[in-house]
Amino acid sequence: MKDRRDFLRSAVAGTALTALFSENGFAETAGTHISKPADGITILFQGDSITDGNRTRNTDWNHVMGHGFAYIIASKLWYDYPEKGLHFLNRGVSGNRITHLAERWQTDTIEMQPDFLNILVGINDTEAAIKGDTSCTPEQFEKDYRTLLKLTKEKLPKVKLILCEPFILPVGRVKEKLETYRSELEKRQSIVKKLSEEFGAVHVPFQSAFDAALSRAPADYWIWDGIHPMPAGHELMARFWLEKVGPALGLSPQAATAFPDPLLFNNGQKLTSAKQWPARREEILQIMTTEMYGTSPGKPKNMRFEVFDNDRKALGGKATRKQVTIHIKEKDREASFDLLIYIPNKVKHPVPAIMGINFVGNQAVIADPGIKLTRAWVENSKMFPCGKDGKATEGCRGVNASQWAVEEILDQGYALVTMYREEIASDRKEEMFKTGVHALYPEYQDREDNFSTMAAWAWALSRGMDYLETDKDIDRKKVAVFGFSRLGKAALWAGATDQRFAMVLSNESGAGGGKQFRRHIGEDIQRLCTVFPHWYAKSFRKYMGKDKELPFDQHFVMALIAPRPVYLATAEEDRNADPRGEFETAKASDATYKFLGTKGFEGTTFPALNQPVYGQIGFHIRPGGHDVTNFDWIQFLNFSNLHFGK
């Protein structure tokens, strides 16, 4: 014991720590010594009350980690990685300053022999200085902190340091003297960053995380008194810590991060330049393809376009109506589906276009007797009571016109292009993977990442784009892809996989479309994979019941669309699609869009009804339920005009 005291007295000579070492040595009241396991990784949390979290000083593992961010981190990683032999220790003590840590450093740090040492200290030093303690200067804080780190690296040369930045928010006494607190704290925050660089430590800048959180909720939602976090604040700290520290722990960054980051390579490296984006984009595309949507065939080698209708006086002369059959042959198998195209006559050609898949057949989007009735199966439902024995009838003409706004689209100078879902791939479980383009590629079903129906619909949209590139009346550089509900999910995936689409317009696409799964509100993965087992790849089923644990989420699809403009439309009563979850996806996509040089998403708080947010990412919520209304189309057209320069 004497040798240990002599060593430490020598190490701290000339610093404010000197006075803390008495003949009685280090205080050993901070907790029961728990030896390091022979194998695995020991992670030790050191600091003040924020780390302490009201932990007990005994061996009761219900309470020894406290009830703060350290507990949340430990519980998540213990659960996620039982095979890694992780061992967590908490030695935070309420009220501690940098000098107090030295009183117990030998027993509460050195003897713990951690592999990773997390330190969060500085707010009590800041408050002491504000209250007039002249010994608590920033210079002395830096000197004492550096001494402690040097001593640690001498005794534990292999330990990996994690230095956390102290933080505040304007609440309570902090708000009353906000500028004083900021002035004093920022000096110590800078010191923590400087020491992190000096000692090769992981730096965790908590202040930036709390500042960013103010866009979601007021300061007292996160920190109750300006210093000590609320439960949501501790959760925020844990998620942010996992994002910053996960790679250093050798964990998959996407698994370690509560909110997966599109700007992290799979190996944990952070993207620093837009030049790196194509490589990262390819990683994300591979993740979403293999884990959710399934693998699609490439562009068919044997494909031809048959224009069987070209009426230049359609709709009373307002438009030219074209109908085109896309024929695809693969070996001895053949499939086809029809495009319906309306092109405005009274504008200069070529014109921009909006293309999407419809629910009831091309004849349903407008009551035009010149449209060919689909020969594919047609539902006879309360919403669309027109089919007879699964076949379209004359009563099906225009039955879905209220959702398509054909005249308004043409008046704005856009062509409209549509195709029918059942001609492409059956949306019925009893016929899944048997009809349409699926029949061309049966071998794509004998795999976990099979050619799903969602992928097939998106693939067909790309085949429609193949045709549009040959049509001189269409500006192929200005084609937006549109979809509603399940077909809005397909539109997003089409935009993600085919960069020829200049814009994506998604209306109430919900789960598997625009909303975040990890909110676990509304439709979930369990329902998608059981009620609609054909929509996504078989590989997606392993995530049933694990919506909050996904190593990706729908902002990854948005990242694949970036930096092209995308619009997410929602409705107040469409709770199954979780409007706020779609808003959260827009917000989560902002960083990628800004990284790629756009303005990103300009919404910071959830908007009022009928108050659209425009930017590179657009969003609105309107009154009403699951539908496509004139209000939706007005926003889509305004957004398109903004980005297409009309």
C-alpha positions as CSV (number, residue, x, y, z in Angstrom):
1,M,0.0,0.0,0.0
2,K,2.9,2.4,0.9
3,D,4.5,1.8,-2.6
4,R,1.2,2.7,-4.3
5,R,0.8,5.9,-2.3
6,D,4.4,6.9,-3.0
7,F,3.9,6.3,-6.7
8,L,0.7,8.4,-6.9
9,R,2.2,11.2,-4.8
10,S,5.0,11.4,-7.3
11,A,2.6,11.3,-10.2
12,V,0.4,14.2,-8.9
13,A,3.2,16.4,-7.5
14,G,2.7,20.0,-8.4
15,T,-1.0,19.6,-9.2
16,A,-4.2,20.4,-7.2
17,L,-4.5,16.7,-6.7
18,T,-1.6,16.7,-4.2
19,A,-3.6,17.7,-1.2
20,L,-6.1,14.9,-1.7
21,F,-3.6,12.2,-0.8
22,S,-3.4,11.6,2.9
23,E,-1.6,9.1,5.0
24,N,-4.8,7.1,4.9
25,G,-4.5,6.7,1.1
26,F,-7.3,6.5,-1.4
27,A,-10.9,6.5,-0.2
28,E,-12.4,3.1,-0.8
29,T,-16.1,3.8,-0.3
30,A,-17.2,4.0,-3.9
31,G,-18.2,0.4,-4.4
32,T,-17.4,-3.3,-4.0
33,H,-14.4,-4.5,-5.9
34,I,-15.5,-6.9,-8.7
35,S,-12.6,-8.6,-10.4
36,K,-12.1,-8.5,-14.1
37,P,-13.3,-11.7,-15.9
38,A,-10.5,-13.8,-17.4
39,D,-12.0,-13.4,-20.9
40,G,-14.1,-10.8,-22.5
41,I,-14.2,-7.0,-22.3
42,T,-14.6,-4.8,-19.2
43,I,-16.1,-1.4,-19.6
44,L,-15.8,1.0,-16.6
45,F,-17.9,4.1,-16.3
46,Q,-16.4,6.9,-14.1
47,G,-17.7,10.3,-13.3
48,D,-20.2,12.3,-11.2
49,S,-23.9,12.0,-10.5
50,I,-24.9,11.7,-14.1
51,T,-22.9,8.5,-14.3
52,D,-23.7,7.4,-10.7
53,G,-27.5,7.3,-11.5
54,N,-28.3,6.5,-7.9
55,R,-26.4,3.2,-8.0
56,T,-26.0,1.0,-4.9
57,R,-22.7,0.3,-3.3
58,N,-23.1,-3.5,-3.0
59,T,-23.2,-6.6,-5.2
60,D,-27.0,-6.3,-6.1
61,W,-26.9,-6.4,-9.9
62,N,-30.4,-5.0,-10.0
63,H,-29.0,-1.6,-8.9
64,V,-25.2,-1.5,-9.2
65,M,-25.3,0.1,-12.7
66,G,-27.5,2.9,-11.5
67,H,-30.5,4.1,-13.5
68,G,-28.9,6.4,-16.0
69,F,-27.2,6.2,-19.4
70,A,-24.6,3.7,-18.2
71,Y,-27.3,1.3,-17.2
72,I,-29.1,1.7,-20.6
73,I,-25.8,1.1,-22.5
74,A,-24.9,-2.0,-20.4
75,S,-28.4,-3.6,-20.6
76,K,-28.5,-3.2,-24.4
77,L,-25.0,-4.5,-25.1
78,W,-25.4,-7.3,-22.6
79,Y,-28.6,-8.4,-24.3
80,D,-27.3,-8.0,-27.9
81,Y,-23.8,-9.6,-27.4
82,P,-23.9,-12.4,-24.9
83,E,-21.1,-14.1,-26.8
84,K,-18.7,-11.3,-26.3
85,G,-18.3,-11.7,-22.5
86,L,-18.9,-8.0,-21.8
87,H,-18.5,-6.9,-18.2
88,F,-19.8,-3.4,-17.1
89,L,-18.8,-1.5,-14.0
90,N,-20.1,1.8,-12.7
91,R,-18.0,3.9,-10.3
92,G,-19.6,7.3,-10.8
93,V,-20.0,9.3,-7.6
94,S,-22.5,12.2,-7.2
95,G,-20.8,15.6,-6.7
96,N,-17.4,14.5,-7.9
97,R,-15.0,16.9,-9.6
98,I,-11.8,16.0,-11.3
99,T,-9.9,16.2,-8.0
100,H,-12.4,13.8,-6.3
101,L,-11.8,11.2,-8.9
102,A,-8.1,11.0,-7.8
103,E,-9.1,10.2,-4.2
104,R,-10.4,6.8,-5.4
105,W,-8.6,6.3,-8.7
106,Q,-6.5,3.3,-7.5
107,T,-9.3,1.2,-6.1
108,D,-12.1,2.4,-8.4
109,T,-10.2,2.5,-11.7
110,I,-6.7,1.0,-11.7
111,E,-7.6,-2.1,-9.7
112,M,-10.7,-2.7,-11.9
113,Q,-8.3,-3.2,-14.9
114,P,-10.8,-2.0,-17.5
115,D,-10.3,-2.5,-21.2
116,F,-12.4,0.6,-21.8
117,L,-12.6,3.5,-19.4
118,N,-15.4,6.0,-19.8
119,I,-15.0,9.4,-18.0
120,L,-17.7,12.1,-17.8
121,V,-16.6,14.9,-15.5
122,G,-16.5,18.7,-15.5
123,I,-19.9,20.1,-14.6
124,N,-19.2,20.2,-10.9
125,D,-15.9,21.9,-11.6
126,T,-17.8,24.4,-13.7
127,E,-20.3,25.1,-10.9
128,A,-17.6,25.4,-8.3
129,A,-15.9,28.1,-10.4
130,I,-19.1,29.9,-10.9
131,K,-19.7,29.9,-7.1
132,G,-16.2,31.5,-6.6
133,D,-13.9,28.6,-5.9
134,T,-10.6,30.0,-7.2
135,S,-8.9,26.6,-7.3
136,C,-11.3,25.4,-10.0
137,T,-9.9,27.2,-13.0
138,P,-10.0,25.8,-16.5
139,E,-6.2,25.7,-16.5
140,Q,-6.1,23.6,-13.3
141,F,-8.9,21.3,-14.6
142,E,-6.8,20.6,-17.7
143,K,-3.6,20.0,-15.7
144,D,-5.3,17.7,-13.2
145,Y,-7.2,15.8,-15.9
146,R,-4.1,15.3,-18.0
147,T,-2.2,14.0,-14.9
148,L,-4.9,11.5,-14.2
149,L,-4.9,10.3,-17.8
150,K,-1.1,9.9,-17.8
151,L,-1.2,7.9,-14.7
152,T,-3.9,5.7,-16.1
153,K,-2.0,5.0,-19.3
154,E,1.2,4.2,-17.3
155,K,-0.6,1.7,-15.1
156,L,-3.0,0.4,-17.8
157,P,-1.2,0.9,-21.1
158,K,-3.7,-1.1,-23.1
159,V,-6.8,0.7,-21.8
160,K,-8.9,2.5,-24.4
161,L,-10.1,5.9,-23.1
162,I,-13.6,7.4,-23.8
163,L,-13.8,11.0,-22.8
164,C,-17.3,12.5,-22.6
165,E,-18.1,16.1,-22.9
166,P,-20.0,17.7,-20.0
167,F,-23.2,19.5,-21.0
168,I,-26.0,21.8,-20.1
169,L,-29.4,23.0,-21.4
170,P,-31.2,26.3,-20.4
171,V,-33.3,25.1,-17.5
172,G,-33.6,26.2,-13.9
173,R,-30.5,27.8,-12.4
174,V,-28.6,27.2,-15.6
175,K,-31.0,29.3,-17.5
176,E,-30.8,32.1,-14.9
177,K,-27.1,32.4,-15.5
178,L,-26.9,30.9,-19.0
179,E,-24.1,33.0,-20.4
180,T,-21.9,32.4,-17.4
181,Y,-22.5,28.7,-17.5
182,R,-21.8,28.5,-21.2
183,S,-18.6,30.6,-20.9
184,E,-17.2,28.4,-18.1
185,L,-18.4,25.1,-19.5
186,E,-17.2,25.7,-23.1
187,K,-13.7,26.1,-21.8
188,R,-13.8,22.6,-20.2
189,Q,-15.6,21.1,-23.2
190,S,-12.7,22.3,-25.3
191,I,-10.2,20.8,-22.8
192,V,-12.0,17.4,-23.0
193,K,-11.8,17.5,-26.8
194,K,-8.1,18.5,-26.7
195,L,-7.2,15.7,-24.3
196,S,-9.2,13.2,-26.4
197,E,-6.9,14.0,-29.3
198,E,-3.8,14.0,-27.2
199,F,-4.5,10.5,-25.7
200,G,-6.1,8.9,-28.7
201,A,-9.4,8.6,-26.9
202,V,-12.9,8.3,-28.3
203,H,-14.5,11.7,-27.9
204,V,-18.2,11.9,-27.1
205,P,-19.6,15.4,-27.6
206,F,-22.8,15.2,-25.7
207,Q,-23.5,18.9,-25.9
208,S,-24.2,18.6,-29.7
209,A,-26.6,15.7,-29.1
210,F,-28.6,17.7,-26.6
211,D,-28.6,20.8,-28.7
212,A,-29.9,18.8,-31.7
213,A,-32.6,17.3,-29.5
214,L,-34.1,20.8,-28.9
215,S,-35.7,20.5,-32.4
216,R,-37.8,17.6,-31.1
217,A,-38.8,18.8,-27.6
218,P,-38.0,21.7,-25.2
219,A,-35.0,21.7,-22.9
220,D,-36.8,20.5,-19.8
221,Y,-38.0,17.4,-21.6
222,W,-34.3,16.3,-21.8
223,I,-32.8,17.8,-18.7
224,W,-34.9,18.7,-15.7
225,D,-32.6,21.3,-14.0
226,G,-30.2,22.2,-16.7
227,I,-27.6,19.6,-15.7
228,H,-29.2,16.3,-14.8
229,P,-30.9,14.4,-17.6
230,M,-34.5,13.3,-17.6
231,P,-35.1,9.6,-18.6
232,A,-35.4,10.7,-22.2
233,G,-32.1,12.5,-21.8
234,H,-30.3,9.4,-20.5
235,E,-31.8,7.4,-23.4
236,L,-30.4,10.1,-25.8
237,M,-27.0,9.9,-24.1
238,A,-27.0,6.1,-24.5
239,R,-27.9,6.1,-28.1
240,F,-25.3,8.8,-28.9
241,W,-22.6,7.0,-26.9
242,L,-23.3,3.8,-28.8
243,E,-23.0,5.6,-32.1
244,K,-19.7,7.1,-31.2
245,V,-18.2,4.2,-29.2
246,G,-19.7,1.2,-30.9
247,P,-17.0,0.9,-33.6
248,A,-14.2,1.1,-31.0
249,L,-15.8,-1.8,-29.2
250,G,-15.6,-3.9,-32.3
251,L,-19.3,-3.9,-32.7
252,S,-21.2,-3.5,-36.0
253,P,-22.0,0.2,-36.1
254,Q,-25.5,-0.5,-37.4
255,A,-26.2,-3.0,-34.6
256,A,-24.6,-0.9,-31.9
257,T,-26.4,2.3,-32.9
258,A,-30.0,2.7,-31.7
259,F,-30.6,4.8,-34.8
260,P,-28.6,3.4,-37.8
261,D,-26.4,6.0,-39.5
262,P,-26.4,6.0,-43.4
263,L,-23.2,8.0,-43.2
264,L,-21.2,5.2,-41.5
265,F,-19.5,2.5,-43.7
266,N,-20.2,-1.1,-42.6
267,N,-16.7,-1.1,-41.0
268,G,-17.6,1.8,-38.8
269,Q,-15.7,4.4,-40.7
270,K,-17.4,7.8,-40.9
271,L,-17.9,9.3,-44.4
272,T,-15.9,12.6,-44.7
273,S,-16.4,13.4,-48.4
274,A,-19.3,13.2,-50.9
275,K,-16.8,11.3,-53.1
276,Q,-17.1,8.4,-50.7
277,W,-20.9,8.3,-51.2
278,P,-21.1,5.9,-54.2
279,A,-19.3,3.2,-52.2
280,R,-21.5,3.7,-49.2
281,R,-24.6,3.9,-51.3
282,E,-23.7,0.5,-52.8
283,E,-23.4,-0.9,-49.2
284,I,-26.9,0.4,-48.3
285,L,-28.4,-0.9,-51.5
286,Q,-27.0,-4.4,-50.7
287,I,-28.4,-4.2,-47.2
288,M,-31.9,-3.3,-48.2
289,T,-31.9,-5.7,-51.1
290,T,-30.7,-8.8,-49.2
291,E,-32.5,-8.0,-45.9
292,M,-35.9,-6.6,-47.0
293,Y,-36.8,-6.1,-50.7
294,G,-35.1,-9.1,-52.4
295,T,-33.0,-9.4,-55.5
296,S,-34.5,-8.3,-58.8
297,P,-33.4,-9.4,-62.3
298,G,-31.5,-6.9,-64.4
299,K,-32.9,-5.2,-67.5
300,P,-34.3,-7.8,-69.8
301,K,-32.3,-8.5,-73.0
302,N,-35.5,-9.5,-74.9
303,M,-37.9,-6.7,-74.4
304,R,-40.0,-4.8,-77.0
305,F,-42.6,-2.0,-76.9
306,E,-45.8,-2.2,-78.9
307,V,-47.6,1.2,-79.2
308,F,-51.2,0.0,-80.0
309,D,-52.9,3.4,-79.4
310,N,-51.9,7.0,-80.3
311,D,-55.0,9.2,-80.1
312,R,-54.0,12.9,-80.4
313,K,-57.5,14.1,-79.6
314,A,-58.1,12.4,-76.3
315,L,-60.1,14.1,-73.5
316,G,-61.6,16.6,-75.9
317,G,-58.3,17.4,-77.5
318,K,-56.5,18.3,-74.3
319,A,-54.2,15.3,-74.5
320,T,-52.6,12.7,-76.6
321,R,-53.4,9.2,-75.3
322,K,-50.9,6.5,-75.9
323,Q,-51.2,2.9,-74.9
324,V,-48.1,0.7,-75.0
325,T,-47.7,-3.0,-74.3
326,I,-44.3,-3.9,-72.8
327,H,-43.5,-7.5,-74.0
328,I,-40.7,-9.4,-72.1
329,K,-39.4,-12.8,-73.1
330,E,-37.1,-14.9,-70.9
331,K,-36.1,-18.3,-72.3
332,D,-39.4,-19.9,-73.3
333,R,-41.5,-17.7,-70.9
334,E,-43.3,-14.5,-71.8
335,A,-45.1,-11.7,-69.9
336,S,-46.5,-8.4,-70.8
337,F,-48.2,-5.4,-69.2
338,D,-49.7,-2.1,-70.5
339,L,-48.8,1.5,-70.0
340,L,-51.4,4.2,-70.3
341,I,-49.9,7.6,-71.1
342,Y,-51.6,11.0,-71.4
343,I,-49.5,13.8,-72.8
344,P,-50.7,17.4,-72.7
345,N,-51.1,18.9,-76.2
346,K,-51.0,22.6,-75.5
347,V,-47.4,22.8,-74.1
348,K,-44.0,22.6,-75.7
349,H,-42.6,19.0,-75.9
350,P,-40.9,17.1,-74.5
351,V,-42.8,17.3,-71.2
352,P,-42.0,16.1,-67.7
353,A,-43.9,13.1,-66.5
354,I,-45.4,11.5,-63.4
355,M,-45.5,7.7,-63.5
356,G,-47.2,5.3,-61.0
357,I,-48.9,2.0,-60.6
358,N,-52.7,1.9,-60.1
359,F,-55.0,-0.4,-58.0
360,V,-57.8,-1.4,-60.3
361,G,-56.6,-1.2,-63.9
362,N,-55.7,1.5,-66.3
363,Q,-59.3,2.0,-67.3
364,A,-60.1,3.0,-63.6
365,V,-58.0,6.2,-63.5
366,I,-60.4,8.2,-65.8
367,A,-63.7,7.5,-67.5
368,D,-62.2,7.3,-71.0
369,P,-63.9,4.7,-73.3
370,G,-60.7,4.5,-75.4
371,I,-58.7,2.8,-72.6
372,K,-58.3,-0.9,-73.0
373,L,-59.9,-3.0,-70.2
374,T,-57.3,-5.0,-68.3
375,R,-57.5,-8.7,-68.8
376,A,-55.8,-9.3,-65.4
377,W,-57.7,-10.2,-62.3
378,V,-59.7,-7.2,-60.8
379,E,-61.2,-7.1,-57.3
380,N,-64.8,-6.5,-56.5
381,S,-64.8,-4.7,-53.2
382,K,-66.7,-2.0,-51.3
383,M,-64.3,0.6,-52.6
384,F,-64.2,-0.7,-56.2
385,P,-67.5,-2.7,-56.8
386,C,-67.0,-3.1,-60.5
387,G,-65.3,-6.5,-61.2
388,K,-67.3,-9.5,-62.1
389,D,-65.8,-13.0,-61.6
390,G,-62.4,-11.4,-61.3
391,K,-62.7,-9.5,-64.6
392,A,-62.9,-5.8,-65.4
393,T,-66.3,-4.5,-66.7
394,E,-67.3,-1.2,-68.3
395,G,-68.3,-0.2,-64.8
396,C,-64.7,-0.1,-63.9
397,R,-64.0,2.9,-66.1
398,G,-63.1,5.9,-63.9
399,V,-63.9,4.1,-60.7
400,N,-60.6,5.2,-59.2
401,A,-60.5,8.7,-60.9
402,S,-60.8,10.6,-57.6
403,Q,-57.2,9.5,-56.7
404,W,-55.5,10.4,-60.0
405,A,-56.4,14.1,-60.8
406,V,-55.6,13.4,-64.5
407,E,-57.0,16.8,-65.7
408,E,-55.1,18.8,-63.1
409,I,-51.8,17.0,-63.9
410,L,-52.2,17.7,-67.6
411,D,-53.1,21.4,-66.9
412,Q,-49.8,21.8,-65.1
413,G,-48.0,20.5,-68.2
414,Y,-47.1,17.0,-67.0
415,A,-47.7,13.7,-68.8
416,L,-49.3,11.0,-66.7
417,V,-48.1,7.4,-67.1
418,T,-49.7,4.5,-65.3
419,M,-49.8,0.7,-65.2
420,Y,-51.8,-1.9,-63.3
421,R,-50.4,-3.9,-60.3
422,E,-52.0,-7.2,-61.2
423,E,-50.7,-7.2,-64.7
424,I,-47.2,-6.9,-63.2
425,A,-47.4,-9.3,-60.3
426,S,-50.3,-10.7,-58.3
427,D,-51.2,-9.0,-55.0
428,R,-53.1,-12.1,-53.8
429,K,-51.5,-14.6,-51.4
430,E,-53.0,-17.5,-53.3
431,E,-51.4,-16.4,-56.5
432,M,-48.2,-14.9,-55.2
433,F,-45.1,-15.4,-57.4
434,K,-47.1,-17.3,-60.1
435,T,-48.2,-14.5,-62.5
436,G,-46.9,-11.5,-64.4
437,V,-43.2,-10.9,-64.4
438,H,-42.7,-13.4,-61.6
439,A,-43.5,-16.2,-64.0
440,L,-40.4,-15.1,-66.1
441,Y,-38.0,-15.7,-63.2
442,P,-39.1,-18.7,-61.1
443,E,-35.4,-19.3,-60.1
444,Y,-35.5,-16.0,-58.2
445,Q,-37.8,-17.5,-55.6
446,D,-35.5,-20.3,-54.5
447,R,-33.5,-18.0,-52.2
448,E,-34.0,-16.0,-49.0
449,D,-33.6,-12.7,-50.8
450,N,-36.3,-13.7,-53.3
451,F,-37.8,-11.5,-56.0
452,S,-40.6,-10.0,-53.9
453,T,-43.8,-8.4,-55.1
454,M,-42.7,-5.0,-53.9
455,A,-39.5,-5.5,-55.9
456,A,-41.4,-6.7,-58.9
457,W,-43.6,-3.6,-58.9
458,A,-40.5,-1.4,-58.7
459,W,-38.8,-3.4,-61.4
460,A,-41.8,-2.8,-63.7
461,L,-41.7,0.9,-63.1
462,S,-38.1,0.8,-64.3
463,R,-39.3,-1.0,-67.4
464,G,-41.8,1.8,-67.9
465,M,-38.9,4.2,-67.7
466,D,-37.1,2.1,-70.4
467,Y,-40.0,2.9,-72.7
468,L,-40.2,6.6,-71.8
469,E,-36.5,7.0,-72.8
470,T,-37.6,6.1,-76.3
471,D,-40.6,8.5,-76.4
472,K,-39.6,11.9,-77.9
473,D,-42.7,13.5,-76.3
474,I,-41.3,12.8,-72.7
475,D,-38.4,14.7,-71.1
476,R,-36.6,11.6,-69.7
477,K,-34.6,13.7,-67.3
478,K,-37.8,14.9,-65.5
479,V,-39.7,11.8,-64.7
480,A,-41.2,11.5,-61.2
481,V,-42.4,8.2,-59.8
482,F,-45.6,8.2,-57.7
483,G,-47.4,5.8,-55.5
484,F,-50.1,5.5,-52.9
485,S,-50.3,3.1,-49.9
486,R,-48.6,-0.2,-50.8
487,L,-47.8,1.2,-54.2
488,G,-46.2,4.2,-52.5
489,K,-43.8,1.7,-50.9
490,A,-43.0,0.4,-54.4
491,A,-42.5,4.0,-55.7
492,L,-39.9,4.6,-53.0
493,W,-38.1,1.4,-53.8
494,A,-38.2,2.2,-57.5
495,G,-36.6,5.6,-56.8
496,A,-34.0,3.9,-54.6
497,T,-33.0,1.3,-57.2
498,D,-33.3,3.4,-60.4
499,Q,-31.5,6.7,-60.4
500,R,-33.1,7.7,-63.7
501,F,-36.2,8.7,-61.7
502,A,-35.7,12.4,-61.0
503,M,-38.1,12.6,-58.1
504,V,-40.2,10.4,-55.8
505,L,-43.8,11.2,-54.6
506,S,-45.0,8.8,-51.9
507,N,-48.5,9.2,-50.5
508,E,-49.3,7.5,-47.1
509,S,-46.9,4.6,-47.7
510,G,-46.6,3.8,-44.0
511,A,-44.7,0.6,-42.8
512,G,-42.2,-0.6,-45.4
513,G,-42.5,2.8,-47.1
514,G,-42.1,6.2,-45.4
515,K,-42.4,5.5,-41.7
516,Q,-39.8,4.4,-39.2
517,F,-40.3,0.8,-38.0
518,R,-38.5,1.4,-34.7
519,R,-41.3,3.7,-33.5
520,H,-43.4,0.5,-33.5
521,I,-46.6,2.4,-34.0
522,G,-49.2,1.3,-36.5
523,E,-48.5,-1.5,-39.0
524,D,-45.4,-3.5,-38.0
525,I,-43.1,-6.1,-39.5
526,Q,-45.1,-9.0,-38.0
527,R,-48.2,-7.9,-39.9
528,L,-46.4,-7.2,-43.1
529,C,-44.8,-10.6,-43.2
530,T,-47.9,-12.6,-42.2
531,V,-50.9,-10.7,-43.9
532,F,-48.8,-9.8,-47.0
533,P,-46.0,-12.5,-47.1
534,H,-45.3,-11.7,-50.8
535,W,-44.6,-8.0,-50.4
536,Y,-41.1,-8.4,-49.1
537,A,-38.3,-11.0,-49.3
538,K,-38.3,-14.1,-47.1
539,S,-35.2,-12.8,-45.4
540,F,-37.2,-9.9,-43.9
541,R,-39.2,-12.4,-41.8
542,K,-36.4,-12.8,-39.3
543,Y,-37.1,-9.3,-38.1
544,M,-40.7,-10.0,-37.0
545,G,-41.1,-8.7,-33.5
546,K,-37.8,-6.8,-33.7
547,D,-39.0,-3.6,-35.2
548,K,-36.9,-1.6,-32.8
549,E,-33.8,-3.6,-33.3
550,L,-33.4,-3.3,-37.1
551,P,-29.9,-2.6,-38.3
552,F,-31.5,-0.3,-40.9
553,D,-34.7,1.6,-41.3
554,Q,-36.6,3.5,-44.0
555,H,-34.3,6.5,-43.9
556,F,-31.8,4.1,-45.6
557,V,-34.2,3.9,-48.6
558,M,-34.4,7.7,-48.6
559,A,-30.6,7.8,-48.6
560,L,-30.6,5.7,-51.7
561,I,-32.9,8.3,-53.3
562,A,-30.7,11.2,-52.2
563,P,-29.9,13.8,-53.3
564,R,-32.9,13.7,-55.6
565,P,-36.1,15.3,-54.3
566,V,-38.6,13.2,-52.5
567,Y,-42.0,14.0,-51.0
568,L,-43.8,12.1,-48.1
569,A,-47.5,12.9,-47.8
570,T,-49.6,11.7,-44.8
571,A,-53.1,12.1,-43.3
572,E,-54.2,12.8,-39.8
573,E,-56.5,9.8,-39.4
574,D,-54.2,7.3,-41.1
575,R,-52.8,6.1,-37.9
576,N,-51.9,2.7,-39.2
577,A,-49.4,4.5,-41.5
578,D,-48.1,6.6,-38.5
579,P,-47.8,10.1,-40.0
580,R,-45.3,11.2,-37.3
581,G,-43.2,8.1,-38.2
582,E,-43.0,9.4,-41.7
583,F,-42.0,12.8,-40.4
584,E,-39.3,11.2,-38.4
585,T,-38.0,9.4,-41.5
586,A,-37.8,12.8,-43.3
587,K,-35.9,14.2,-40.3
588,A,-33.6,11.2,-40.2
589,S,-32.8,11.7,-43.9
590,D,-31.8,15.3,-43.5
591,A,-28.2,14.6,-42.7
592,T,-27.6,12.5,-45.8
593,Y,-29.2,15.0,-48.0
594,K,-27.2,17.9,-46.5
595,F,-24.0,15.8,-46.7
596,L,-24.7,15.5,-50.5
597,G,-25.0,19.3,-50.8
598,T,-28.7,19.9,-50.7
599,K,-30.9,21.9,-48.2
600,G,-32.3,18.6,-46.9
601,F,-35.4,18.7,-44.8
602,E,-36.5,22.1,-43.6
603,G,-39.0,20.9,-41.1
604,T,-37.8,20.9,-37.4
605,T,-41.2,20.5,-35.6
606,F,-44.2,18.4,-36.7
607,P,-46.2,20.7,-38.9
608,A,-49.8,21.8,-38.5
609,L,-52.5,20.3,-40.8
610,N,-52.3,21.5,-44.4
611,Q,-49.0,23.3,-43.9
612,P,-46.6,21.6,-46.4
613,V,-42.9,21.7,-45.8
614,Y,-40.9,22.1,-49.0
615,G,-37.2,21.6,-49.5
616,Q,-35.2,18.8,-51.1
617,I,-37.4,16.6,-48.9
618,G,-41.1,17.6,-48.8
619,F,-43.8,16.6,-46.2
620,H,-47.3,17.4,-45.3
621,I,-50.1,16.1,-43.1
622,R,-53.7,16.8,-44.0
623,P,-57.1,16.1,-42.4
624,G,-58.8,12.9,-43.3
625,G,-57.9,9.3,-43.8
626,H,-56.2,6.8,-46.1
627,D,-56.7,8.3,-49.6
628,V,-55.2,10.5,-52.3
629,T,-57.0,13.9,-52.4
630,N,-56.8,17.0,-54.5
631,F,-54.8,18.7,-51.7
632,D,-52.2,15.9,-52.0
633,W,-51.9,16.4,-55.8
634,I,-51.6,20.2,-55.4
635,Q,-48.6,19.7,-53.1
636,F,-47.1,17.1,-55.4
637,L,-47.4,19.4,-58.4
638,N,-46.1,22.4,-56.5
639,F,-43.2,20.4,-55.4
640,S,-42.6,19.1,-58.9
641,N,-42.8,22.6,-60.3
642,L,-40.2,23.8,-57.7
643,H,-37.7,21.2,-58.6
644,F,-38.3,20.8,-62.3
645,G,-38.1,24.6,-62.8
646,K,-41.7,25.0,-64.1
